[in-house]
Amino acid sequence: MVAIGRLTPALIHELNNSLLVLLGTADLELASLPPGSKESERMETVRDAGNEIRDAVSQLAAFTRSPLEGEYKLSLVELGRSIAALTRRLHLQREVGFEDSYCEDELEIEGNEAQLAQALLHVLTNAFQASGTGDTVTLELKREDGNAVALVTDSGAGVADGQAEQIFELFETTRLDRQGSGVGLAAARAIARRHGGELELRPAASGSVFALRLPLAD
């Protein structure tokens, strides 16, 4: 992990430079190609692939970032409502249900709002990627033993025996043929631990239940 931390900034810089050229060229080509043509469709595929790589690079940057800049007290309930609204916009076209519920307590925690929002969004995105048509993803925020907990549940295929910890490893993914870079859950757990909390997979009769646990502020 130390080696990854030292190497990553330079790697990200080089990748972003190449992606800037790739995405810029794709946009220029698309502007000159007839809409709906085969050439245009191919270039859109190139652009979409470039955007997916850019997102994965951004997630990797979050995973290796160590300082907690801008740390202050905030409401996990307020943050959860904001991320739930964003989730609905991002997954509006998917045939997957989404439900959210909140306790009356504001669940005041201390940390970096942007990083915590990213962690919660990673876990929700993972749940949607694991779900299919007719499945439902739920977000529940509650208090547990002096901690603020965000429970994210999906009704997908679940996690196979023996993979409970493996899925949190960097670049590990069970969806090579579909979606998933293998960075999201690793990044989310790193952010949780950076804030004195944890991201864990809890036992479930079906589907998956992820718990993002953070200590309540004094």
N, C-alpha and C positions, 0 to 999 in steps of 0.2 A: 504494500500500500504506500510506503514511503517513496518507492521508486515511481509508482504511478503518479503520486502527487507532484514529483519533480518534473516528470516528463510531460504531463498533460498540458500545462499552459503553452509550451512551445508547439505541441501537436495541434492544439485547438487553434492557435494562431495560423499555422500553415493550412489547416483544413478550411478555416473561414476565408482565407485569401483565395483558395481554389474555388470554394463555393460561390464567392462573390463574382468571379469570372463566369462560372458555369451558369448561375441563375441570371446574370446580366445578359449573357449571350442568348439564353433561352427566351428571355423576354423580347429581345430585339428581333429574333427570328420569328417569334409568334406574331409580332406586329406586322411583319411583311408577308406572312402566309395566309392564304384564304381560310377563313373560319370553317371548320367542319371537314377540311381536307385530311387525307391520310398523313400528309407531312405535318400538318398542324397537330394532329392527335399524337404523333410520335414525339413531337417537341414538348407537348403538354406532359407526356409521360416522363420525359427527361427532367422537366421543371419540377414535377411532383416528387420524383425521386430525390432531387436535390434538396427540396424542402424537408423531406423526411430525414435526410442526413443532417441538415442544419438543426433540426429539433433534437436529434440524438446527441449532437455535439453540445448543444445548450444544456441538456440533461447531465452530460458528463462533466461539464464545467461546474454545475451545481453540486455534483457528488464530491468533487475534490476541493471545493471552496471551504476554507476553515474558519475565517473570522466571522463573528456574529456582529456585523455592523448594523446600527440602528435598532438595538434591542430595547424594548420597552413593554409595559403592560398592555394587554389587549384582550378582547373578549373572543373566546373560541366560537361562541354561538354566533356572534356577528360575522366573524370570518367564515364560518360554515355556511351561513345564509348567502353570503356573497359568492362563495365557490359553487354552491348549489345552483344559483342563478346562472353563473357562467357555464356550468355543466349542461344545463338545459339548452343553452344556446349552441354549445359545441356539438351536442348529440341530438339536435332537434330532428334530423332526418333519419335517425335510426329507429328500428322497430323494437326498442328496448325500453321498458318502463323505468321510471325513476321516482322514488319517494324519499322524503326527508322529514325528520322529526327532531325536536329540540326540547331540552329540559328548561324549566323556568329560570334556573340559575344561569347567569351570563358566562360562567366558567372562565374566570379571569386567569390568564396565564402570562408568562413573561418570555419574550423572544423577538425574533425578526419576522415581521408580518409577511413579507414577500416570500421568505424561505418556507415558512409554515404553510402558506397558501399553495406554494408549489408542491410541497409534500402531500397535502390533502388531494390536490388535483391529480397527482401521479397515481395515488391509490384508487381514486374514482375512475380514472382513465383505464387502469388495469382491469377494474371490474367490468367496465363496458366492453373492453376487448375480449374478455372471457365469456361474455354473454352472447346469446343468439336471439333471433326473432321470438318474441313472446316472453323472454326472460325479464326479470326485474332487478334493478340495482337500488339499494336503500342506503341512506346515510342517517345515522342516529348519533346525536351528541348527548352525553350524560356524564355524571360524576361517579367515580368509582374509587373508593379508598384513598381519598386525598388527591386524586388525579382527574384531569379532564380527559375524556375518551371520545374519540370519533370512531364509530363502528361503521365499516363499509361492507355490505353484504351483497353477494350476487347469487343468482340461481343457475349459474353455469355448470360446467362439468366438474368443478372442484379441482383440488390439488392431489395428485397421486401420492400414495404412501411413499415415504422416503424423500419427498421433495420439499418438505415444509421449510427447511432452512436453505436448500439449494436455490429456491426461487429468489432469495434475497441477494444472491451473489451477482457481482457486476458482470454484465453481458450475458447472464443466464436468462433464457426465455423458453417457454413451452409452446410458442406460437411462431416458429420460424416460417411456416407456410402461409401465415396470415398477417398479423400485426405484432408489434412489440420489438423494442430494441434491446431489451434485457438491462436497461439502465434505470427505468422508473422506480421500481420497488427498492433497488439498492440505494438510489438517491434519496428516496423518502425515508428509509431507515436511517441513513447517515444524518439527515436533517433532524429527525426525531432524537437521536442519540446526542447530537450536538446541543440540543435543548434540554438534556437531562431526562429524556423520555425514551420511548421504544415503539417500534412497529412490529407487530407479531401476527401470525396466522393462528386463529383460534379454531378449536374443533367444531365441526358442523356436520349435521346429518346429511346435508346436500349442499352443493354450491361451495362458496368460500366466505369466510368472515375474517376481515382484517381489522385490527384494533390499533389505531394511532393514539398512544397514551402519552400525556404530557403532564408534568407536575403543576398543580395550581399555585398561583402566586400567593405570597404571604400577605 
